[in-house]
Amino acid sequence: MLKEVTVDRVYLAQGVTDLRKSIDGLVALVKEEFELDLFLRVYLFFVTGARQVENSSMGS
């Protein structure tokens, strides 16, 4: 079931992101590149090599 969520900020990662990385690799990318707390209410959007946009929500 879909539910309504509230986010504080939306981020778009510049450049192509290799989504073949494990979740640990993406978490490291978020921590290092964006310097974000992983428990914030944010949406992160990544671009794949095919220029498709993938999203990932963080926090609650």
CHARMM internal coordinates of N, CA and C (Angstrom, degrees):
IC EDIT
DIST 1 N 1 CA 1.4311
DIST 1 CA 1 C 1.5323
ANGL 1 N 1 CA 1 C 108.83
DIST 1 C 2 N 1.3116
ANGL 1 CA 1 C 2 N 116.37
DIHE 1 N 1 CA 1 C 2 N 136.38
DIST 2 N 2 CA 1.4533
ANGL 1 C 2 N 2 CA 121.17
DIHE 1 CA 1 C 2 N 2 CA 177.49
DIST 2 CA 2 C 1.5146
ANGL 2 N 2 CA 2 C 110.08
DIHE 1 C 2 N 2 CA 2 C -82.63
DIST 2 C 3 N 1.3043
ANGL 2 CA 2 C 3 N 115.25
DIHE 2 N 2 CA 2 C 3 N 142.92
DIST 3 N 3 CA 1.4543
ANGL 2 C 3 N 3 CA 118.59
DIHE 2 CA 2 C 3 N 3 CA 176.62
DIST 3 CA 3 C 1.5214
ANGL 3 N 3 CA 3 C 108.77
DIHE 2 C 3 N 3 CA 3 C -131.89
DIST 3 C 4 N 1.2846
ANGL 3 CA 3 C 4 N 115.17
DIHE 3 N 3 CA 3 C 4 N 155.55
DIST 4 N 4 CA 1.4520
ANGL 3 C 4 N 4 CA 121.11
DIHE 3 CA 3 C 4 N 4 CA 179.66
DIST 4 CA 4 C 1.5236
ANGL 4 N 4 CA 4 C 108.82
DIHE 3 C 4 N 4 CA 4 C -75.92
DIST 4 C 5 N 1.3222
ANGL 4 CA 4 C 5 N 116.31
DIHE 4 N 4 CA 4 C 5 N 135.70
DIST 5 N 5 CA 1.4570
ANGL 4 C 5 N 5 CA 120.67
DIHE 4 CA 4 C 5 N 5 CA 178.65
DIST 5 CA 5 C 1.5203
ANGL 5 N 5 CA 5 C 109.30
DIHE 4 C 5 N 5 CA 5 C -124.00
DIST 5 C 6 N 1.3013
ANGL 5 CA 5 C 6 N 115.02
DIHE 5 N 5 CA 5 C 6 N 153.90
DIST 6 N 6 CA 1.4531
ANGL 5 C 6 N 6 CA 121.23
DIHE 5 CA 5 C 6 N 6 CA 176.07
DIST 6 CA 6 C 1.5174
ANGL 6 N 6 CA 6 C 107.85
DIHE 5 C 6 N 6 CA 6 C -112.77
DIST 6 C 7 N 1.3177
ANGL 6 CA 6 C 7 N 116.54
DIHE 6 N 6 CA 6 C 7 N 128.85
DIST 7 N 7 CA 1.4612
ANGL 6 C 7 N 7 CA 120.73
DIHE 6 CA 6 C 7 N 7 CA 177.69
DIST 7 CA 7 C 1.5200
ANGL 7 N 7 CA 7 C 108.59
DIHE 6 C 7 N 7 CA 7 C -119.00
DIST 7 C 8 N 1.3212
ANGL 7 CA 7 C 8 N 115.44
DIHE 7 N 7 CA 7 C 8 N 149.28
DIST 8 N 8 CA 1.4583
ANGL 7 C 8 N 8 CA 120.86
DIHE 7 CA 7 C 8 N 8 CA 179.35
DIST 8 CA 8 C 1.5266
ANGL 8 N 8 CA 8 C 111.91
DIHE 7 C 8 N 8 CA 8 C -87.78
DIST 8 C 9 N 1.3318
ANGL 8 CA 8 C 9 N 116.43
DIHE 8 N 8 CA 8 C 9 N -35.64
DIST 9 N 9 CA 1.4649
ANGL 8 C 9 N 9 CA 120.84
DIHE 8 CA 8 C 9 N 9 CA -177.69
DIST 9 CA 9 C 1.5215
ANGL 9 N 9 CA 9 C 109.95
DIHE 8 C 9 N 9 CA 9 C -148.61
DIST 9 C 10 N 1.3268
ANGL 9 CA 9 C 10 N 114.74
DIHE 9 N 9 CA 9 C 10 N 158.82
DIST 10 N 10 CA 1.4612
ANGL 9 C 10 N 10 CA 121.99
DIHE 9 CA 9 C 10 N 10 CA 176.05
DIST 10 CA 10 C 1.5249
ANGL 10 N 10 CA 10 C 107.05
DIHE 9 C 10 N 10 CA 10 C -125.56
DIST 10 C 11 N 1.3381
ANGL 10 CA 10 C 11 N 116.79
DIHE 10 N 10 CA 10 C 11 N 132.45
DIST 11 N 11 CA 1.4558
ANGL 10 C 11 N 11 CA 122.01
DIHE 10 CA 10 C 11 N 11 CA -179.66
DIST 11 CA 11 C 1.5229
ANGL 11 N 11 CA 11 C 109.44
DIHE 10 C 11 N 11 CA 11 C -120.74
DIST 11 C 12 N 1.3226
ANGL 11 CA 11 C 12 N 116.29
DIHE 11 N 11 CA 11 C 12 N 142.17
DIST 12 N 12 CA 1.4615
ANGL 11 C 12 N 12 CA 122.83
DIHE 11 CA 11 C 12 N 12 CA 175.20
DIST 12 CA 12 C 1.5177
ANGL 12 N 12 CA 12 C 107.36
DIHE 11 C 12 N 12 CA 12 C -119.64
DIST 12 C 13 N 1.3352
ANGL 12 CA 12 C 13 N 115.92
DIHE 12 N 12 CA 12 C 13 N 118.36
DIST 13 N 13 CA 1.4579
ANGL 12 C 13 N 13 CA 120.46
DIHE 12 CA 12 C 13 N 13 CA 179.18
DIST 13 CA 13 C 1.5231
ANGL 13 N 13 CA 13 C 108.85
DIHE 12 C 13 N 13 CA 13 C -73.57
DIST 13 C 14 N 1.3365
ANGL 13 CA 13 C 14 N 117.16
DIHE 13 N 13 CA 13 C 14 N 127.17
DIST 14 N 14 CA 1.4559
ANGL 13 C 14 N 14 CA 120.92
DIHE 13 CA 13 C 14 N 14 CA 178.96
DIST 14 CA 14 C 1.5175
ANGL 14 N 14 CA 14 C 109.76
DIHE 13 C 14 N 14 CA 14 C -77.97
DIST 14 C 15 N 1.3079
ANGL 14 CA 14 C 15 N 116.16
DIHE 14 N 14 CA 14 C 15 N 146.75
DIST 15 N 15 CA 1.4530
ANGL 14 C 15 N 15 CA 120.81
DIHE 14 CA 14 C 15 N 15 CA 179.11
DIST 15 CA 15 C 1.5163
ANGL 15 N 15 CA 15 C 111.22
DIHE 14 C 15 N 15 CA 15 C 80.32
DIST 15 C 16 N 1.3077
ANGL 15 CA 15 C 16 N 114.68
DIHE 15 N 15 CA 15 C 16 N -179.12
DIST 16 N 16 CA 1.4644
ANGL 15 C 16 N 16 CA 121.40
DIHE 15 CA 15 C 16 N 16 CA -177.64
DIST 16 CA 16 C 1.5261
ANGL 16 N 16 CA 16 C 109.28
DIHE 15 C 16 N 16 CA 16 C -87.96
DIST 16 C 17 N 1.3217
ANGL 16 CA 16 C 17 N 116.65
DIHE 16 N 16 CA 16 C 17 N 134.12
DIST 17 N 17 CA 1.4616
ANGL 16 C 17 N 17 CA 122.69
DIHE 16 CA 16 C 17 N 17 CA 177.61
DIST 17 CA 17 C 1.5206
ANGL 17 N 17 CA 17 C 109.10
DIHE 16 C 17 N 17 CA 17 C -108.80
DIST 17 C 18 N 1.3231
ANGL 17 CA 17 C 18 N 116.69
DIHE 17 N 17 CA 17 C 18 N 128.95
DIST 18 N 18 CA 1.4595
ANGL 17 C 18 N 18 CA 121.59
DIHE 17 CA 17 C 18 N 18 CA 178.42
DIST 18 CA 18 C 1.5268
ANGL 18 N 18 CA 18 C 108.44
DIHE 17 C 18 N 18 CA 18 C -78.31
DIST 18 C 19 N 1.3329
ANGL 18 CA 18 C 19 N 116.24
DIHE 18 N 18 CA 18 C 19 N 101.72
DIST 19 N 19 CA 1.4609
ANGL 18 C 19 N 19 CA 120.34
DIHE 18 CA 18 C 19 N 19 CA -177.35
DIST 19 CA 19 C 1.5279
ANGL 19 N 19 CA 19 C 112.69
DIHE 18 C 19 N 19 CA 19 C -81.43
DIST 19 C 20 N 1.3262
ANGL 19 CA 19 C 20 N 117.31
DIHE 19 N 19 CA 19 C 20 N 5.30
DIST 20 N 20 CA 1.4636
ANGL 19 C 20 N 20 CA 119.71
DIHE 19 CA 19 C 20 N 20 CA 174.21
DIST 20 CA 20 C 1.5221
ANGL 20 N 20 CA 20 C 110.58
DIHE 19 C 20 N 20 CA 20 C -78.01
DIST 20 C 21 N 1.3260
ANGL 20 CA 20 C 21 N 116.33
DIHE 20 N 20 CA 20 C 21 N -10.11
DIST 21 N 21 CA 1.4651
ANGL 20 C 21 N 21 CA 119.91
DIHE 20 CA 20 C 21 N 21 CA 176.71
DIST 21 CA 21 C 1.5223
ANGL 21 N 21 CA 21 C 108.60
DIHE 20 C 21 N 21 CA 21 C -63.49
DIST 21 C 22 N 1.2958
ANGL 21 CA 21 C 22 N 115.50
DIHE 21 N 21 CA 21 C 22 N 152.91
DIST 22 N 22 CA 1.4683
ANGL 21 C 22 N 22 CA 119.11
DIHE 21 CA 21 C 22 N 22 CA 175.90
DIST 22 CA 22 C 1.5250
ANGL 22 N 22 CA 22 C 108.82
DIHE 21 C 22 N 22 CA 22 C -69.49
DIST 22 C 23 N 1.3015
ANGL 22 CA 22 C 23 N 116.51
DIHE 22 N 22 CA 22 C 23 N 170.55
DIST 23 N 23 CA 1.4656
ANGL 22 C 23 N 23 CA 120.24
DIHE 22 CA 22 C 23 N 23 CA 177.46
DIST 23 CA 23 C 1.5206
ANGL 23 N 23 CA 23 C 109.92
DIHE 22 C 23 N 23 CA 23 C -59.66
DIST 23 C 24 N 1.3250
ANGL 23 CA 23 C 24 N 117.40
DIHE 23 N 23 CA 23 C 24 N -32.30
DIST 24 N 24 CA 1.4613
ANGL 23 C 24 N 24 CA 120.74
DIHE 23 CA 23 C 24 N 24 CA 177.78
DIST 24 CA 24 C 1.5245
ANGL 24 N 24 CA 24 C 111.08
DIHE 23 C 24 N 24 CA 24 C -64.32
DIST 24 C 25 N 1.3265
ANGL 24 CA 24 C 25 N 116.48
DIHE 24 N 24 CA 24 C 25 N -36.89
DIST 25 N 25 CA 1.4609
ANGL 24 C 25 N 25 CA 120.50
DIHE 24 CA 24 C 25 N 25 CA 177.89
DIST 25 CA 25 C 1.5187
ANGL 25 N 25 CA 25 C 111.91
DIHE 24 C 25 N 25 CA 25 C -66.98
DIST 25 C 26 N 1.3304
ANGL 25 CA 25 C 26 N 116.55
DIHE 25 N 25 CA 25 C 26 N -40.70
DIST 26 N 26 CA 1.4654
ANGL 25 C 26 N 26 CA 120.07
DIHE 25 CA 25 C 26 N 26 CA 177.92
DIST 26 CA 26 C 1.5247
ANGL 26 N 26 CA 26 C 111.47
DIHE 25 C 26 N 26 CA 26 C -69.02
DIST 26 C 27 N 1.3312
ANGL 26 CA 26 C 27 N 116.88
DIHE 26 N 26 CA 26 C 27 N -36.71
DIST 27 N 27 CA 1.4638
ANGL 26 C 27 N 27 CA 120.65
DIHE 26 CA 26 C 27 N 27 CA 176.75
DIST 27 CA 27 C 1.5279
ANGL 27 N 27 CA 27 C 109.68
DIHE 26 C 27 N 27 CA 27 C -63.14
DIST 27 C 28 N 1.3239
ANGL 27 CA 27 C 28 N 117.15
DIHE 27 N 27 CA 27 C 28 N -43.21
DIST 28 N 28 CA 1.4649
ANGL 27 C 28 N 28 CA 120.72
DIHE 27 CA 27 C 28 N 28 CA 178.17
DIST 28 CA 28 C 1.5268
ANGL 28 N 28 CA 28 C 110.57
DIHE 27 C 28 N 28 CA 28 C -62.42
DIST 28 C 29 N 1.3257
ANGL 28 CA 28 C 29 N 117.02
DIHE 28 N 28 CA 28 C 29 N -40.35
DIST 29 N 29 CA 1.4638
ANGL 28 C 29 N 29 CA 121.31
DIHE 28 CA 28 C 29 N 29 CA 178.03
DIST 29 CA 29 C 1.5272
ANGL 29 N 29 CA 29 C 110.76
DIHE 28 C 29 N 29 CA 29 C -60.55
DIST 29 C 30 N 1.3207
ANGL 29 CA 29 C 30 N 116.39
DIHE 29 N 29 CA 29 C 30 N -45.34
DIST 30 N 30 CA 1.4680
ANGL 29 C 30 N 30 CA 120.90
DIHE 29 CA 29 C 30 N 30 CA -179.61
DIST 30 CA 30 C 1.5277
ANGL 30 N 30 CA 30 C 110.30
DIHE 29 C 30 N 30 CA 30 C -63.95
DIST 30 C 31 N 1.3230
ANGL 30 CA 30 C 31 N 117.03
DIHE 30 N 30 CA 30 C 31 N -43.56
DIST 31 N 31 CA 1.4625
ANGL 30 C 31 N 31 CA 120.54
DIHE 30 CA 30 C 31 N 31 CA -178.43
DIST 31 CA 31 C 1.5227
ANGL 31 N 31 CA 31 C 111.50
DIHE 30 C 31 N 31 CA 31 C -66.25
DIST 31 C 32 N 1.3384
ANGL 31 CA 31 C 32 N 117.59
DIHE 31 N 31 CA 31 C 32 N -41.86
DIST 32 N 32 CA 1.4604
ANGL 31 C 32 N 32 CA 121.28
DIHE 31 CA 31 C 32 N 32 CA -175.30
DIST 32 CA 32 C 1.5300
ANGL 32 N 32 CA 32 C 112.69
DIHE 31 C 32 N 32 CA 32 C -81.98
DIST 32 C 33 N 1.3166
ANGL 32 CA 32 C 33 N 117.09
DIHE 32 N 32 CA 32 C 33 N -48.87
DIST 33 N 33 CA 1.4636
ANGL 32 C 33 N 33 CA 120.53
DIHE 32 CA 32 C 33 N 33 CA -174.42
DIST 33 CA 33 C 1.5243
ANGL 33 N 33 CA 33 C 112.60
DIHE 32 C 33 N 33 CA 33 C -76.79
DIST 33 C 34 N 1.3116
ANGL 33 CA 33 C 34 N 117.16
DIHE 33 N 33 CA 33 C 34 N -42.44
DIST 34 N 34 CA 1.4577
ANGL 33 C 34 N 34 CA 120.79
DIHE 33 CA 33 C 34 N 34 CA -176.48
DIST 34 CA 34 C 1.5247
ANGL 34 N 34 CA 34 C 112.70
DIHE 33 C 34 N 34 CA 34 C -96.68
DIST 34 C 35 N 1.3410
ANGL 34 CA 34 C 35 N 116.84
DIHE 34 N 34 CA 34 C 35 N -14.54
DIST 35 N 35 CA 1.4577
ANGL 34 C 35 N 35 CA 122.32
DIHE 34 CA 34 C 35 N 35 CA -176.94
DIST 35 CA 35 C 1.5343
ANGL 35 N 35 CA 35 C 110.76
DIHE 34 C 35 N 35 CA 35 C 51.17
DIST 35 C 36 N 1.3301
ANGL 35 CA 35 C 36 N 115.13
DIHE 35 N 35 CA 35 C 36 N 49.47
DIST 36 N 36 CA 1.4619
ANGL 35 C 36 N 36 CA 121.51
DIHE 35 CA 35 C 36 N 36 CA -177.03
DIST 36 CA 36 C 1.5189
ANGL 36 N 36 CA 36 C 111.76
DIHE 35 C 36 N 36 CA 36 C -107.23
DIST 36 C 37 N 1.3002
ANGL 36 CA 36 C 37 N 115.34
DIHE 36 N 36 CA 36 C 37 N 148.10
DIST 37 N 37 CA 1.4581
ANGL 36 C 37 N 37 CA 122.22
DIHE 36 CA 36 C 37 N 37 CA 168.59
DIST 37 CA 37 C 1.5261
ANGL 37 N 37 CA 37 C 106.24
DIHE 36 C 37 N 37 CA 37 C -75.48
DIST 37 C 38 N 1.2916
ANGL 37 CA 37 C 38 N 117.87
DIHE 37 N 37 CA 37 C 38 N 127.94
DIST 38 N 38 CA 1.4618
ANGL 37 C 38 N 38 CA 121.50
DIHE 37 CA 37 C 38 N 38 CA -175.03
DIST 38 CA 38 C 1.5201
ANGL 38 N 38 CA 38 C 113.46
DIHE 37 C 38 N 38 CA 38 C -71.55
DIST 38 C 39 N 1.3092
ANGL 38 CA 38 C 39 N 117.68
DIHE 38 N 38 CA 38 C 39 N -5.12
DIST 39 N 39 CA 1.4559
ANGL 38 C 39 N 39 CA 119.94
DIHE 38 CA 38 C 39 N 39 CA -179.98
DIST 39 CA 39 C 1.5233
ANGL 39 N 39 CA 39 C 112.82
DIHE 38 C 39 N 39 CA 39 C -106.50
DIST 39 C 40 N 1.3221
ANGL 39 CA 39 C 40 N 116.88
DIHE 39 N 39 CA 39 C 40 N 12.67
DIST 40 N 40 CA 1.4638
ANGL 39 C 40 N 40 CA 120.84
DIHE 39 CA 39 C 40 N 40 CA 174.10
DIST 40 CA 40 C 1.5199
ANGL 40 N 40 CA 40 C 109.41
DIHE 39 C 40 N 40 CA 40 C -75.76
DIST 40 C 41 N 1.3140
ANGL 40 CA 40 C 41 N 116.35
DIHE 40 N 40 CA 40 C 41 N 158.23
DIST 41 N 41 CA 1.4656
ANGL 40 C 41 N 41 CA 120.40
DIHE 40 CA 40 C 41 N 41 CA 176.93
DIST 41 CA 41 C 1.5238
ANGL 41 N 41 CA 41 C 108.18
DIHE 40 C 41 N 41 CA 41 C -89.28
DIST 41 C 42 N 1.3311
ANGL 41 CA 41 C 42 N 115.66
DIHE 41 N 41 CA 41 C 42 N 84.65
DIST 42 N 42 CA 1.4619
ANGL 41 C 42 N 42 CA 120.82
DIHE 41 CA 41 C 42 N 42 CA -178.50
DIST 42 CA 42 C 1.5206
ANGL 42 N 42 CA 42 C 109.91
DIHE 41 C 42 N 42 CA 42 C -132.20
DIST 42 C 43 N 1.3212
ANGL 42 CA 42 C 43 N 115.48
DIHE 42 N 42 CA 42 C 43 N 157.59
DIST 43 N 43 CA 1.4573
ANGL 42 C 43 N 43 CA 121.92
DIHE 42 CA 42 C 43 N 43 CA 169.72
DIST 43 CA 43 C 1.5109
ANGL 43 N 43 CA 43 C 107.52
DIHE 42 C 43 N 43 CA 43 C -111.10
DIST 43 C 44 N 1.3164
ANGL 43 CA 43 C 44 N 115.84
DIHE 43 N 43 CA 43 C 44 N 136.23
DIST 44 N 44 CA 1.4585
ANGL 43 C 44 N 44 CA 122.03
DIHE 43 CA 43 C 44 N 44 CA 176.46
DIST 44 CA 44 C 1.5158
ANGL 44 N 44 CA 44 C 108.06
DIHE 43 C 44 N 44 CA 44 C -115.77
DIST 44 C 45 N 1.3143
ANGL 44 CA 44 C 45 N 116.98
DIHE 44 N 44 CA 44 C 45 N 132.23
DIST 45 N 45 CA 1.4536
ANGL 44 C 45 N 45 CA 121.78
DIHE 44 CA 44 C 45 N 45 CA 177.62
DIST 45 CA 45 C 1.5163
ANGL 45 N 45 CA 45 C 108.46
DIHE 44 C 45 N 45 CA 45 C -115.01
DIST 45 C 46 N 1.3333
ANGL 45 CA 45 C 46 N 115.87
DIHE 45 N 45 CA 45 C 46 N 131.48
DIST 46 N 46 CA 1.4558
ANGL 45 C 46 N 46 CA 122.63
DIHE 45 CA 45 C 46 N 46 CA 179.86
DIST 46 CA 46 C 1.5203
ANGL 46 N 46 CA 46 C 108.65
DIHE 45 C 46 N 46 CA 46 C -118.96
DIST 46 C 47 N 1.3370
ANGL 46 CA 46 C 47 N 116.49
DIHE 46 N 46 CA 46 C 47 N 147.54
DIST 47 N 47 CA 1.4580
ANGL 46 C 47 N 47 CA 121.67
DIHE 46 CA 46 C 47 N 47 CA 176.70
DIST 47 CA 47 C 1.5217
ANGL 47 N 47 CA 47 C 107.70
DIHE 46 C 47 N 47 CA 47 C -104.39
DIST 47 C 48 N 1.3353
ANGL 47 CA 47 C 48 N 115.91
DIHE 47 N 47 CA 47 C 48 N 129.74
DIST 48 N 48 CA 1.4623
ANGL 47 C 48 N 48 CA 120.21
DIHE 47 CA 47 C 48 N 48 CA 177.98
DIST 48 CA 48 C 1.5237
ANGL 48 N 48 CA 48 C 108.95
DIHE 47 C 48 N 48 CA 48 C -86.63
DIST 48 C 49 N 1.3115
ANGL 48 CA 48 C 49 N 117.01
DIHE 48 N 48 CA 48 C 49 N 174.89
DIST 49 N 49 CA 1.4586
ANGL 48 C 49 N 49 CA 121.27
DIHE 48 CA 48 C 49 N 49 CA 179.70
DIST 49 CA 49 C 1.5135
ANGL 49 N 49 CA 49 C 113.01
DIHE 48 C 49 N 49 CA 49 C -60.47
DIST 49 C 50 N 1.3178
ANGL 49 CA 49 C 50 N 117.76
DIHE 49 N 49 CA 49 C 50 N -27.54
DIST 50 N 50 CA 1.4634
ANGL 49 C 50 N 50 CA 121.85
DIHE 49 CA 49 C 50 N 50 CA 179.94
DIST 50 CA 50 C 1.5253
ANGL 50 N 50 CA 50 C 111.12
DIHE 49 C 50 N 50 CA 50 C -85.67
DIST 50 C 51 N 1.3263
ANGL 50 CA 50 C 51 N 116.99
DIHE 50 N 50 CA 50 C 51 N 9.90
DIST 51 N 51 CA 1.4677
ANGL 50 C 51 N 51 CA 123.51
DIHE 50 CA 50 C 51 N 51 CA -179.49
DIST 51 CA 51 C 1.5202
ANGL 51 N 51 CA 51 C 112.80
DIHE 50 C 51 N 51 CA 51 C 63.92
DIST 51 C 52 N 1.3189
ANGL 51 CA 51 C 52 N 115.93
DIHE 51 N 51 CA 51 C 52 N 27.12
DIST 52 N 52 CA 1.4556
ANGL 51 C 52 N 52 CA 120.76
DIHE 51 CA 51 C 52 N 52 CA 172.64
DIST 52 CA 52 C 1.5208
ANGL 52 N 52 CA 52 C 107.08
DIHE 51 C 52 N 52 CA 52 C -92.52
DIST 52 C 53 N 1.3046
ANGL 52 CA 52 C 53 N 116.01
DIHE 52 N 52 CA 52 C 53 N 145.68
DIST 53 N 53 CA 1.4630
ANGL 52 C 53 N 53 CA 120.01
DIHE 52 CA 52 C 53 N 53 CA -179.54
DIST 53 CA 53 C 1.5181
ANGL 53 N 53 CA 53 C 109.14
DIHE 52 C 53 N 53 CA 53 C -97.32
DIST 53 C 54 N 1.3216
ANGL 53 CA 53 C 54 N 115.86
DIHE 53 N 53 CA 53 C 54 N 128.14
DIST 54 N 54 CA 1.4582
ANGL 53 C 54 N 54 CA 122.84
DIHE 53 CA 53 C 54 N 54 CA 176.18
DIST 54 CA 54 C 1.5189
ANGL 54 N 54 CA 54 C 106.77
DIHE 53 C 54 N 54 CA 54 C -113.87
DIST 54 C 55 N 1.3283
ANGL 54 CA 54 C 55 N 117.08
DIHE 54 N 54 CA 54 C 55 N 147.58
DIST 55 N 55 CA 1.4645
ANGL 54 C 55 N 55 CA 117.86
DIHE 54 CA 54 C 55 N 55 CA 178.80
DIST 55 CA 55 C 1.5135
ANGL 55 N 55 CA 55 C 110.76
DIHE 54 C 55 N 55 CA 55 C -120.76
DIST 55 C 56 N 1.3011
ANGL 55 CA 55 C 56 N 113.23
DIHE 55 N 55 CA 55 C 56 N 160.75
DIST 56 N 56 CA 1.4543
ANGL 55 C 56 N 56 CA 121.11
DIHE 55 CA 55 C 56 N 56 CA 178.37
DIST 56 CA 56 C 1.5146
ANGL 56 N 56 CA 56 C 107.59
DIHE 55 C 56 N 56 CA 56 C -146.57
DIST 56 C 57 N 1.3095
ANGL 56 CA 56 C 57 N 116.44
DIHE 56 N 56 CA 56 C 57 N 127.64
DIST 57 N 57 CA 1.4678
ANGL 56 C 57 N 57 CA 118.39
DIHE 56 CA 56 C 57 N 57 CA 177.92
DIST 57 CA 57 C 1.5154
ANGL 57 N 57 CA 57 C 108.56
DIHE 56 C 57 N 57 CA 57 C -99.11
DIST 57 C 58 N 1.3016
ANGL 57 CA 57 C 58 N 115.56
DIHE 57 N 57 CA 57 C 58 N 145.41
DIST 58 N 58 CA 1.4534
ANGL 57 C 58 N 58 CA 121.92
DIHE 57 CA 57 C 58 N 58 CA 178.44
DIST 58 CA 58 C 1.5166
ANGL 58 N 58 CA 58 C 108.29
DIHE 57 C 58 N 58 CA 58 C -120.11
DIST 58 C 59 N 1.3007
ANGL 58 CA 58 C 59 N 116.20
DIHE 58 N 58 CA 58 C 59 N 157.60
DIST 59 N 59 CA 1.4612
ANGL 58 C 59 N 59 CA 120.44
DIHE 58 CA 58 C 59 N 59 CA 176.18
DIST 59 CA 59 C 1.5153
ANGL 59 N 59 CA 59 C 112.19
DIHE 58 C 59 N 59 CA 59 C 73.73
DIST 59 C 60 N 1.3218
ANGL 59 CA 59 C 60 N 115.42
DIHE 59 N 59 CA 59 C 60 N -165.13
DIST 60 N 60 CA 1.4618
ANGL 59 C 60 N 60 CA 119.82
DIHE 59 CA 59 C 60 N 60 CA -177.06
DIST 60 CA 60 C 1.4994
ANGL 60 N 60 CA 60 C 111.36
DIHE 59 C 60 N 60 CA 60 C -106.12
END
COOR INIT
IC SEED 1 N 1 CA 1 C
IC BUILD
